[in-house]
Amino acid sequence: MTSMPKPKISKHLPTNKLGLTIRHYEGVMSTLCAGCGHDSVTAALVQAFWELDLAPESAAKVSGIGCSSKTTAYFMGQSHGINTVHGRMPSVATGANAVNGDLHYIGISGDGDSLSIGFGQFAHAIRRNLNMLYMIENNGVYGLTKGQFSASADIGTKSKKGIANEQTPIDPCIQALTLGAGFVARGFSGDKSQLVPLIKAGLMHKGFALIDVISPCVTFNDHAGSTKSYAHTYKYYHPLVHTDFVAQADEITGAPDADGLLSVTLHDGGVLRLRQTESDYDPRDRAQAIETLMTPSDTGEIRTGLLYLNEDMGDMHAANSLPATPLNAISQDVLCPGSEALAKLQARYR
């Protein structure tokens, strides 16, 4: 299936300070499964950019490989963007940011893309304090390869085949905190009222901003013993093209109760329990943030909201004394001053 452009129907829609409607911040039609939480994340990104009055061309979208990494095609079709190699999005974003730091960088990744093959790149983007909003659409499985456990799957979680995960999960928020990230948050794709403000804050943060978004995967019938599974079909039939079908499911949404607890019933009957941080929670206390994430919950609750914020950290440009003028706007004679300047530079290291 190929992506199709969305019709730009904007009559009678409100405009922001740039005179743009929310339709100007959309991309092509999504080809993700109906009801996928990632599409809700896309809607939140569209809303956040529109409300911030940021021009689409002022943004650069970067992603890796996976269901999550397709998200960049679905919002702000007029912005800069690149779909990179699996797990290598941070290094491409670093190069682009070093050349032109005037853009708003948004990295879209998944739990497989960031916490497995790209774990090292994820860690060093944090250490460099790369000025970007890094969003992980976290569903605990590899959706493109039919639902294997990812590195974020909790111990005891059962797959569609009924197999329980026995490996310790990697929590991206805890990793980000221990590596020194200055902005760490967690959200839920179905809670737009919380996610949009988090995205806006992350975009405006100077330095690396992580938002780990719990984004449930719509389940599909591909388990052992099913006559509609890939294994059964490949054994008894001769398919002309590689196809798949996922039954339509309703988008999962919800709102927290007065105590900040949001209980979400997933498509497979499981229950996700999300608790927002308390009103007196101090996001500038790094030790408290780590303790909050590390303290086990007897009820299986997942903490959401702005977990940690440090506004006093210099970003990658400040740490490397990069010029205020983007490198791509500097003339060739300044970038390459000649052999005499090179000789003087080499003399400093002798």
Stockholm file with secondary structure:
# STOCKHOLM 1.0

chainA/1-350         MTSMPKPKISKHLPTNKLGLTIRHYEGVMSTLCAGCGHDSVTAALVQAFWELDLAPESAAKVSGIGCSSKTTAYFMGQSHGINTVHGRMPSVATGANAVNGDLHYIGISGDGDSLSIGFGQFAHAIRRNLNMLYMIENNGVYGLTKGQFSASADIGTKSKKGIANEQTPIDPCIQALTLGAGFVARGFSGDKSQLVPLIKAGLMHKGFALIDVISPCVTFNDHAGSTKSYAHTYKYYHPLVHTDFVAQADEITGAPDADGLLSVTLHDGGVLRLRQTESDYDPRDRAQAIETLMTPSDTGEIRTGLLYLNEDMGDMHAANSLPATPLNAISQDVLCPGSEALAKLQARYR
#=GR chainA/1-350 SS CCCCBCCCCCTTCCCCTTSCCGGGGBCBCCCSCTTCHHHHHHHHHHHHHHHTTCCGGGEEEEECSSTGGGGGGGBCTTSEEEECSTTCHHHHHHHHHHHCTTSEEEEEEEHHHHHTTTHHHHHHHHHTTCSEEEEEEECSEETTTTSEECTTCCTTCBCTTSCBCCSCCCCHHHHHHHTTCSEEEEEETTCHHHHHHHHHHHHHSSSEEEEEEECCCCCCSCCTTCTTSHHHHHHHCCCSSCCCCCCCCCCCCCCCCTTSEEEEECTTSCEEEEEECCTTCCTTCHHHHHHHHHSCCTTCEEEEEEEEECTTCCCHHHHTTCCSSCGGGSCHHHHSCCHHHHHHHHHTTC
#=GC SS_cons         CCCCBCCCCCTTCCCCTTSCCGGGGBCBCCCSCTTCHHHHHHHHHHHHHHHTTCCGGGEEEEECSSTGGGGGGGBCTTSEEEECSTTCHHHHHHHHHHHCTTSEEEEEEEHHHHHTTTHHHHHHHHHTTCSEEEEEEECSEETTTTSEECTTCCTTCBCTTSCBCCSCCCCHHHHHHHTTCSEEEEEETTCHHHHHHHHHHHHHSSSEEEEEEECCCCCCSCCTTCTTSHHHHHHHCCCSSCCCCCCCCCCCCCCCCTTSEEEEECTTSCEEEEEECCTTCCTTCHHHHHHHHHSCCTTCEEEEEEEEECTTCCCHHHHTTCCSSCGGGSCHHHHSCCHHHHHHHHHTTC
//
